[in-house]
Structure formats: C-alpha cells, structure tokens
Amino acid sequence: MLLDDARRRSGEGTGYPAFVEVDQGFHPPTVYFPLIVPGAIMIEPTGTEDRQIPDEFVAAMEAIAGEAAASPDALYKAPERTAVSRPDEVEAARKPVLTHQA
C-alpha cells in the first residue's frame, strides 16, 4: 500500500496512520518498507484470516484517510486507546532500549 501522495499533501509521515490503526484494533503494519519506496507500508494478513478481516481493514484505512483529510491534527493524537502513548521516535533512535523489563 502506498501512502506517498496523501503524505505529501498532508505533510504527515507514513507512520501516523499506523498509530490510528492501533486505536481501531489492528496490529500496525511495517512502515517504510521497502525503504526504496517512499510512503510504502507492508500489510501481511495471515492465511487463516476470514475474508471479513481484510475488508474491515480496508474500511478502517478509508476512514483514516477521510479523517486525515478532514482533520490532519487528529492523527497526532493517536494512539488514544492504548496503555502506552506515542513513542518519542528521536529518543528511541538515539537511545534504544534493547531489553524487556516486566
């Protein structure tokens, strides 16, 4: 899936829709993959998914695109329904935490 045209129009990064997908109950896709294709996200449904799940995902992506067009600032607020909020991507890149703490 390519989000480059929408990204250029809105000025948002490709990762922003992924945060909204989390709020919609979907596992976020791999963003910026492959790296040579700007605005690409990789979506990999499993072979065991019912046809209903990909259809729901497409409907959610269309709703996210509509929301982004109507109110781009709404993308900055996501995720709002998770225990952990948006990570600081700069901090994560500069000081990665590579261990799990329970």
C-alpha positions in Angstrom: 0.0 0.0 0.0 1.4 3.4 -0.9 0.6 6.5 1.1 3.1 8.8 -0.5 0.5 11.0 -2.3 -1.5 11.5 0.8 1.7 12.0 2.9 2.9 14.8 0.5 -0.5 16.5 0.6 -0.8 16.5 4.4 2.8 16.7 5.4 2.3 13.7 7.7 4.7 10.8 7.9 3.8 7.3 6.8 3.8 6.1 10.5 0.9 8.3 11.5 -1.9 6.1 10.0 -0.3 3.1 11.8 -0.9 4.7 15.2 -4.5 5.3 14.2 -4.8 1.6 13.2 -3.8 0.6 16.7 -6.8 2.6 18.0 -9.0 0.8 15.5 -7.9 -2.6 16.9 -5.5 -3.6 14.2 -1.9 -4.6 14.6 0.2 -1.8 13.0 1.8 -2.6 9.7 5.5 -2.4 8.9 6.1 1.2 7.7 8.6 2.5 5.2 9.1 -1.0 3.7 10.7 -1.4 1.3 13.0 1.6 2.1 13.4 2.4 -1.6 9.7 3.1 -2.0 8.7 6.3 -0.1 5.3 6.2 1.6 5.1 2.4 1.5 3.5 0.2 4.2 3.5 -3.5 4.2 0.4 -5.3 5.2 0.6 -9.1 5.7 -2.7 -10.8 6.5 -2.3 -14.4 7.5 -3.7 -17.2 5.5 -6.1 -18.1 8.3 -7.9 -14.7 8.4 -11.5 -14.7 7.4 -12.3 -12.5 4.3 -14.2 -10.2 6.8 -10.9 -9.1 8.5 -9.2 -7.6 5.3 -12.5 -6.0 4.4 -12.7 -4.4 7.8 -9.1 -3.2 7.5 -9.8 -1.6 4.1 -12.8 0.2 5.6 -10.7 1.4 8.5 -8.0 2.7 6.2 -10.6 4.5 4.1 -12.0 6.0 7.4 -8.5 7.0 8.5 -7.8 8.7 5.1 -11.1 10.6 5.4 -10.3 11.7 8.9 -6.8 12.8 7.9 -8.2 14.9 5.0 -10.9 16.5 7.3 -8.7 17.0 10.4 -5.0 16.2 10.0 -4.3 17.1 13.6 -6.4 14.1 14.7 -3.5 11.8 13.5 -1.2 13.4 16.0 -3.4 12.3 18.9 -3.3 8.6 18.1 -3.0 6.2 19.8 -5.5 7.2 22.4 -6.9 3.8 23.4 -3.7 2.1 24.4 -1.8 1.8 27.7 1.3 3.3 26.0 1.2 6.5 24.1 3.1 7.5 21.0 6.8 6.8 21.4 9.4 9.5 21.0 11.0 8.3 17.8 14.1 10.5 18.1 14.7 9.4 21.6 14.2 5.7 20.6 16.7 6.1 17.7 19.3 7.8 19.8 18.9 5.7 23.0 17.4 2.3 22.1 16.3 0.1 24.9 17.0 -3.4 23.8 15.9 -5.4 26.9 12.4 -6.2 28.1 11.5 -5.2 31.7 8.4 -6.8 33.2 
